[in-house]
Amino acid sequence: MAISLKAARVNAGFTQEEIAKRLGISKVTYWKWETGKAEPKHSQFQKLCEECGVEAQDIFLPKA
C-alpha cells in the first residue's frame, strides 16, 4: 500500500523542519515536495526513504 510523502514523514516521527535538516535542504523546499509544487531529485528521494524507513515504491508524491 502506497502512502503519501507526509504520512511517511509523520510515521517516522519527523517534523518538516527535522526531515529537511536531515536531508540538507530548506523547510520550504521540503514543503514544496509535500504539496506537489516541486519534486525531489532521485538522490534526495532515496535519502528521504532511508530516513523514513520506507521503500521508494511505497511512497507517492503529490501532483500539483
N, C-alpha and C positions, 0 to 999 in steps of 0.2 A: 504494500500500500504506500503510495507516494504521499509525502507531507510537504507543507509549504516551507519556504525558507524561514519564515518567522517561527513556525512550530518547531523546526529543528533547533533553532537558537534557544527558544524558551525551554524546550525539553532538556537541553543541555545545561540550563541554568544561567545563561548569559544575558546581560542587558545588551542593547545595541552598542553602547559605548565600550563595554568589555570585549565583545567579539571583534569590534573594529580595531581596538588596540592590539588584540592578539594577531590580527591579520595585517597590521601595519598600514591601515587605511583610516580615513576620517569617518566619524559617525555619520556625516551627511552622505558620504559615498555608500556606506552600508545601507542607510535608509533608502537610498535610490534603488538598491538591489531589491530590497523587500517590497517596494512599491511598484516595481517594474519600470522605473524611469531610466535605469541603466542595468547592464549585465556585467557580472564579474568576468575577468579573464579566466581561461581554463585553469591556470596555476592557482589563482585566487580561490576558485571554486573548490579545487581539490583540497587546499588548506582548510577551507571552511568545513568541508565534510569531515576532515580529520579532527578538527577542533570540536565539532559537534558529535562525533562518534557515529556518523551515519554514512551509508554508501551513496555515491553520487546518483545512482539510478533511483534512489528513494526520496530525492528532493526535487520538487518542481519550482521553477522560477516564475514569478508572476509576469504577465504581459500587460503592458500599458494600454 
